């Protein structure tokens, strides 16, 4: 059985979040969030498709919402009741995917 993921706290957490542009802590919850903006629904949905494949490969799934060209993402590791290295890695993967797509005009 795999070890339970450990929550990131203190300086380790601050350093991890500092490496993620645009991600912020969710008020009232141990989670991080970001809103991605794309030029239209098709590009936003393409981002979600690629991000879903990365999430599935990592066996770590986001909470998200899509409205037209906007994708709102919340990440937290449920087994740890908070933000872990798994969330930081998925956030970085999502950022990399978004960087390859056309931004909102």
C-alpha positions as CSV (number, residue, x, y, z in Angstrom):
1,X,0.0,0.0,0.0
2,X,1.3,3.4,-0.9
3,X,2.2,6.0,1.8
4,X,-0.4,8.6,2.4
5,X,0.5,11.9,0.7
6,X,1.8,14.6,3.1
7,X,0.4,18.1,3.2
8,X,2.8,20.9,2.2
9,X,3.2,23.3,5.1
10,X,5.2,26.4,6.0
11,X,8.2,27.4,3.9
12,X,8.0,24.3,1.8
13,X,4.4,25.2,0.7
14,X,5.3,28.9,0.2
15,X,8.2,27.9,-2.1
16,X,6.1,25.5,-4.1
17,X,3.4,28.1,-4.6
18,X,5.9,30.7,-5.6
19,X,6.9,28.5,-8.5
20,X,3.3,28.5,-9.8
21,X,2.2,31.7,-11.7
22,X,-1.4,32.7,-11.0
23,X,-2.2,29.9,-8.5
24,X,-3.5,31.0,-5.1
25,X,-4.8,29.5,-1.9
26,X,-8.5,29.0,-1.6
27,X,-10.0,30.9,1.3
28,X,-11.5,28.7,3.9
29,X,-10.1,25.5,2.5
30,X,-6.7,23.8,2.1
31,X,-6.6,23.9,-1.7
32,X,-5.1,26.0,-4.5
33,X,-7.0,27.5,-7.5
34,X,-6.4,29.2,-10.8
35,X,-8.6,30.5,-13.6
36,X,-7.4,29.8,-17.1
37,X,-8.7,32.0,-19.9
38,X,-8.7,31.0,-23.5
39,X,-9.9,32.6,-26.8
40,X,-13.0,30.4,-27.0
41,X,-14.8,27.3,-25.9
42,X,-13.0,25.0,-28.3
43,X,-9.6,25.9,-27.0
44,X,-10.8,25.7,-23.3
45,X,-12.2,22.3,-24.0
46,X,-9.0,21.2,-25.7
47,X,-7.1,22.3,-22.6
48,X,-9.4,20.3,-20.4
49,X,-9.0,17.2,-22.5
50,X,-5.2,17.4,-22.4
51,X,-5.3,18.2,-18.6
52,X,-7.6,15.3,-18.0
53,X,-5.1,12.9,-19.7
54,X,-2.3,14.3,-17.5
55,X,-4.6,14.0,-14.4
56,X,-5.6,10.4,-15.2
57,X,-1.9,9.4,-15.8
58,X,-1.1,10.9,-12.3
59,X,-4.2,9.3,-10.8
60,X,-5.0,12.8,-9.4
61,X,-8.1,14.6,-10.5
62,X,-9.0,18.3,-10.4
63,X,-12.2,20.0,-9.4
64,X,-13.0,22.2,-12.3
65,X,-15.7,24.3,-14.1
66,X,-15.8,25.5,-17.7
67,X,-17.8,28.5,-19.0
68,X,-17.0,29.3,-22.6
69,X,-13.3,30.2,-22.7
70,X,-12.7,30.1,-19.0
71,X,-11.7,27.0,-16.9
72,X,-11.7,27.4,-13.1
73,X,-9.5,24.7,-11.4
74,X,-9.2,23.8,-7.7
75,X,-6.6,21.2,-6.6
76,X,-6.4,19.4,-3.3
77,X,-5.4,15.9,-2.3
78,X,-8.4,14.4,-0.5
79,X,-6.3,11.7,1.2
80,X,-4.2,14.3,2.9
81,X,-7.0,16.8,3.4
82,X,-4.9,19.5,1.7
83,X,-2.3,20.6,-0.7
84,X,0.5,18.1,-1.5
85,X,3.3,17.7,-4.0
86,X,0.7,15.9,-6.2
87,X,-1.3,19.2,-6.5
88,X,1.8,21.2,-7.3
89,X,2.9,18.7,-10.0
90,X,-0.6,18.7,-11.6
91,X,-0.8,22.5,-11.4
92,X,2.6,22.8,-13.2
93,X,1.4,20.3,-15.8
94,X,-1.7,22.4,-16.4
95,X,0.4,25.5,-16.7
96,X,2.6,23.8,-19.3
97,X,-0.4,22.6,-21.3
98,X,-2.0,26.1,-21.2
99,X,1.2,27.7,-22.4
100,X,1.0,25.7,-25.6
101,X,-2.5,27.0,-26.5
102,X,-3.7,30.3,-27.9
103,X,-4.5,32.7,-25.0
104,X,-7.6,34.9,-24.8
105,X,-7.3,37.7,-27.4
